Amino acid sequence: MFCPRCQSILIPKKIGKKTQMTCSCGYKEKNKVTLIMEEKVENKGKKIEVVDKKVETLPKTKEDCPKCRNHEAYYWLVQTRAADEAATRFFKCSKCSHTWRAY
């Protein structure tokens, strides 16, 4: 429901014992309107499988892990210092999950 004056959305507000739809511009709905909002979720007997597996969405690059010597790692950039300096590159080994950084 929208305000006829300013076209903003009307918000329910409790005034005394009744609830009226009101607007920030001062408009109050004169008619009492009953609103019912429902949401149905149907499962129909299907089991929901929860998979406890971490999915990496970071890009991969060829970088040697200092811990396990694997040749592949995920990477991301973070601006850790001043804006006029280069960003810090972080790496995470795709095999052992060891994390390190390069400046």
Buried (B, 14 or more C-beta within 10 A) or exposed (E): EEBEEEEEEBEEEEEEEEBBBBBEEEBEBEEEEEEEEEEEEEEEEEEEEEEEEEEEEEEEEEBEBEEEEBEBBBBEEEEEEEEEEEEBBBBBBBEEBBEBEEE
